Amino acid sequence: MRQRNYPVFFILTAMMLQFFLPIMTIDVDASDSARGGTNDDFHIKSITIGNLGYSPEMWVQSDGSVVEYVMKGDLVPIGVTVMRNGGALSGASADVLLEAVHPIGFVAWSSNWSTGDVYGGGEDSHEAVWTADTAHSILNGSELLGGYILRATVNYFADTKNENDVLNQTIPVAFSSDIMDGSLLSGQRHTMVPFRYEQGGAGDAVAVGSWQDDDTSAYVGSAHWRHSNPGSNYGGNAWDRLVWGYAPASNDCGSAIHEGGAGAIYGMFYCRLLIPSLDLVSVQMHATAWGVIGNGDDVALELWRSGGVSLRHNLSTALPMVASGQGQWTNLSWDPTDLLGGHSWFAGMLFTSDNSIAEEGYHVDDWRVFAVEKIDQFTLDVTCDNPVAGYTAVPNEVISLYCEVTNNGYKPAIIRVKSNISNETWMEPTNPKIRIDSSHPTQHGVEVQLPATAAGATTEMWINLSIPAGADIQQQTWNVTWSDGSSQGLGVLASLQATVGVTEQYSVVLSSSTPLLAGNLGPGETEIIPMRLQNTGNRLATFNMFASFSVEGWTSAFTDIDGDFFLPVTLDRGQIFDFNISITSAADAAPDNYSFSVRALCTTCGGVAVSGNDVLIRTLEVLPFREVELIAESLEISAPANGILQRIALEINNLGNDDEVYDLVLTQSNAHLLADLSADSTGTLDAWDGFTEIHLDLPMPLYLDSGLYSATIRIVNQADPSVFDSVTISVTVLDTAAVGVSADDPEQSYIPGGDSDTIRFEIRNEGNAPDSFDLSTEGGTGMSAEIEGLSTLRTPTIAPGASYNITVRFSFDESAEGQVGLEVSATSVLDSDISTTGTILFSVGSQDWLRLIAVDDLVIDEAGTYEVVLTLRNQFTGEQTVSIDVRQESSSSMWYRASSSSEAAPLRILEQKERFITVEIVISETSLLNLQEDEMLTTFEVWAISNTVEDATNATIRVTLMKINTKDSDSDTDSVNSGSKVADYAVWVIGPIIVLALLGMLFKVITATDEEDETPWANEEYESSLSAQYGAVPAAPDVQPAPDMSQFAPPSVETAPVVQAAPIVEAAPVMEVSDSGVPPVPAAGLPEGWSMEQWTHYGAEWLKKNA
């Protein structure tokens, strides 16, 4: 039974499948038609770099993570895997785009393909090859940064989950590297070759040097470089390089530089590569090392160029420190970017050593260069202030869009800015409504090409859109694009689009073709200014006009271009109306800029706000109005030439509208007039009513010829010399009689009762015509004076300006004292009313600049020589020289002679000091015998006359003479006669001996050195000081005269006896005084009749007379 039922079962099953299969197919189709969701979500699953034939380089960051990077020039295989989410049972294909995006934002390379049919949960992979032709990598210490962005994008039309459609992966691109597995010379591969150079590294290589490869260990690859033999220390005096370069296939290095020593050393061509810093933004170098090096030696990462310039990063001082343990590789990096200066540099490793202690040295591996290369392409960052919802504007409004544009490239970029509006009527070529203001100094149209914008720099610009006047209500689209303006053709780099809506609005614009300073005018003048009124709104409106001024006194009037009044005025939308406004300035307007405003007032707008420019402000300059008036108090004057000043007042009035300063200029018909003005300029004169007064001074100089003269005064505006005024003054100089009388200052003192003297007076004709003058004199108290040589007391005729000298003899009697005047008067013969008196003063007697003090009166009762000491004091404020004069009248000179050695020459007396004057009085016995009275009082005067100032003083010395008794005299005479014979014989015997002795003494005096001249105190001062000190001591006894030798003389005829005066002993040289001040006492003791006190004070004089 069961076997018979199997066919039925299969038949029923087939029938059910036939029934449900179309239903299932319909469901699938229905599912496919409902696009989106998870089933249609394609995404980039992964981006992988490398394949079985290529592996990227690996860099371990400081946190232990690994960064893949490639080398410049590598052909990099990139695998992209696309996955479809969901569980779709039908396959679908998606488009895939792979791009290599430079960090500044431009796409450097791209590749696209379409996947095969991918079902839900399935995936598809594809590989593309990218050539990494530009380096972009930055080594910041131990961190590797930078690099291109590998961007994979999947696009499926039904995919609505787009957040996973793009996957980015950064891949740094290094500039160059060498794994340091020895010198790899095949295939023009970049490698290192060792060379030795002379010290300093200049010139070509001379040998292989110390560097050698070591395959016992490596940081990367299978070997590394060292600069010593295994198991040994390095050598001394090394300058050895590992030079970065390549071995060319032919002897052509292209842009590289041939190493000159390579042929001799290796027998091959070797090209040194260059690091062109001018084409790089940044450069970093890297190597690994371990080992030990001696002091004074080093290994360095080196960059060098011709001329011996070298940059080095010494490993011995680098941080981190190079590990010394074997195989303890230390990562070392160096950033020389700021030192490169735009030059091209050779690169490699340098080992230097001296002759001191050596070590094993360093082991070096994994040399790499990271850099960011400059590229020509650039991108832009544009930031603008446009509102998100667009602009809303009214007719005649200006919309301004402000943008900042940054050049992201590494080189200067040429940027072109272009703007348009969708309403083409606003873009008329002759009057477009768009204006671009930017860094370009002259271009402002709808399309502007900017000057080159430096790398990384930002430039700013304003794109202005002017809504046309009267524009209808509308909405437009405003476009702005920024594109490449260079030959690279990078196209549009940025763009902006905004909507602009125009709404209904009352609007007006009031304008003028004149500048802000619309014109200039004078006080009370009128200026016409053209203006324009435009209804810029989109509704009909009526306007009235008003003018306002900042100061009073100004007026305005509105007229159309035909001169007719037109207000108010009705304008349709967009309509223009031209008119004039006449501005009249105030009559007293001062120079300045005056602003005024004109307002357009809408009278039909119903209180609705009016946009636009309904007020116009302009400025008018009021020019300076300059006028001046000069008025003279008198236009003519007559005066004699007598030196008496004549003055004429001059009034200056400023009639202009500004404060002014005027210069004054004087012109004379004859320079001898000597006219002068009291001021050279007026100072500031106020506008309109400012005035000042100056004077014309006429000194009427002496001797000026009579006649007619003129003086012209001209006043000139300092700001505008064309503004001036002048006046001429006529000056009549009359015939003039004038005289001057003068005399020189006597400059000395006179002694009352002294001899007469003369003085000269000068009579000068100070008139302007020849004249003679009558003279007279008048002396002061105690003075008599008379003119000598003019019997008529009239001068000869004297020419104008000439003079005539007269001599006046004068004398003073005993009563004259102090300042005594002498007047000489001269009266013109031409005009007796003209008379002049000249006066001089004479100093007579003491003026209290000198004081002479006398001692007590002197009494003389026996013949001999007496001394009187006086004190002379200088009471002047300075040093004086003084002459001494001893004067005797007959009442005293007949009895004795008074004289002083101080009369020989003037004395010098210091300020407030004293000198002592010694006067010797010599009287004979005969005089005392012949006195008429038993006691007679006599006097004489001692005068001190200053040679420095006008002063003279005197002292009167009273001398009482006592008559000698006659009887005493007779007895003395007999004794004299009895001994006269003996004395006469003694004279004949002793006389010749004395004569010979005197001749010998005379010879010694002549030949001796004059020591007295060595000091001014030798004679006068010393003598005076002694006399002053010892004046109170009793006089010393008279020195006895020589014995009478007349008895030894031969007999002679008797004659009447003659009384001889006591002999005057001649002065002898001053004797030396002991230290105690007492003269040495003679061996025979004190002279008879002397006391010790007298000897102390007068002993020196006794010794002098008895030497």
HUMOJO-V101266 format. One line per field, one symbol per residue. phi: phi as a letter, one per 20 degrees, with the letter a starting at -180 (. if undefined). A space follows every 10 residues. Layout:
phi = ???
This chain:
phi = .fffegffff fffffffffe ffffffffff fffefnnffd eebeeacddo bfebcffcce ffenfddebc dgnfedfcdc ddcdfncged fbddeccdcd dfgfoeeebb bcadfffdeg nebbcbccdd eeecfbbcdd mddecmofde ddcdccfefd defdeccdbe cfcffaabfm eneeeemlff bccebdcfgn nfnefdafne fbecefbaec mcbbdcdbfg ncefeelebd ceefrbeffc fbemeedfef efffedmbec defddeffec ebbcdbbdbb pccffndacc fccbbfnneb dcdfffdfdf fffeffmefd fccbdegfdf mneecfcrdc dcbdeefdcf nddcblebcd bdefcffbcc ddccdfffen dccdgmeddd ddcdddeefe cgcedddccb cfeffedggf bfedcddbff fcebeeccef ggefgmeddd bcddddfgfm fffaccdddc cccfeeffmf mfdabbccec dddfafbbcd bbfefgefrb aegmedcedf ccdceefdcf bdcdcbccce ceneccbdbf fenefcefcd cffnfdcebc cdddeffdfe fredebcddd dfedemnffd endeccdccd eeffddbccd cefbebbcaf edmefdccfc dddeeeebfc cdedcdcdfb ffflfbdfbe bemfdffmcf bbccceedfl fgmfgfqdcb cddcdcffeb ffebbbbdde cdeefcdbbc cbbffflbdd egmfffbcbd ddddededbg bccedbcbef fnccbbednc felcfffdfg nebcecddeb bcefefaned ecdcdcdfff bffebcddcc ddedmfdmec cddeeffddc cbfqdcdcdd dddedeebfc dcddceccef fdffdbddbc ffffbfedcf gmdccdddde ddcefgfffe ffcfcceccb dddddfedce bbcbcedece ddfefffgff ffffffffef fgffffffee ggffffffff ffffffefff efffbfefdf fffffffffd feegffffff ffffdffeff gbffcffdee fgfefffdgf ffdfgfndff egfenfgfne effffgecff fffffdf
